[in-house]
Amino acid sequence: MRVSWDIMRDGLPIIIVNLKTYEQGYGADGFDLCKIMEEISIEHNVNLAAAVSAIDLVDYSDNLKIPIFAQHIDGINYGSHTGSILPEAVRYSGAIGTLVNHAECQMNWEDIEATINRCRELGLLTVLCTADVEATKRGAALNPDMLAVEPPELIGGEISVSSAKPEVIRDSVSAVNQINPEIPVLCGAGVKDQADVSKALSLGSQGILLASGVVKSSEPRKVLIDLIQGL
Ligand code: G3P
């Protein structure tokens, strides 16, 4: 089943699991992980989504009942752009949207704006990733569907943004509220358990973008069940 835009718009708070290019995060293993997320999402009535490799978008979107995001997209039009990820192709894949400017796939502001605009034209949701409060403010002015602030030095680490830099979450939320309160602010980096999630939400965040804590875990179901208790 392909998940519609409308389901997603009501889908807050949300946990988006980014499968990155982890060994466990593509093909059949990545699918099994997303299937666990689907089961938990249905059983516990919580919003879980996955950001997956471009190669897996069609398969996962066709066969899973959770929203599937691309990890990256290029703000290009049809033409000679070998190797680029065409927005129309992502829409065709059944993905609901895309991360934009993830810390591991950064873009300049011109490309970020072009990508957000192309996605808007096509009805693809954008989750604009930012590194700090200043970038979050600048990004909010481009009207993405969501922002996700992630201090890069905490990504993949053991200490969460909620514990190490709560002010980044709080100040990002308050800055975005002044620019466009309709844009939900997610946060991420180092999030591992329900305490991290509930602290992030208590600071005004409306969701979490996370990766290693779930994807690299030998017990992802257990970790996810714990994480959703914080929603
Ligand atoms: O996209 C999510 C990410 O960058 C955070 O990664 O491993 O710190 O949860 P992680």
Residues whose N, C-alpha, C, O or C-beta is under 5 A from the ligand:
A	BS01	G3P	N18 L154 I155 G156 G157 G188 A189 G190 V191 L209 L210 A211 S212 G213
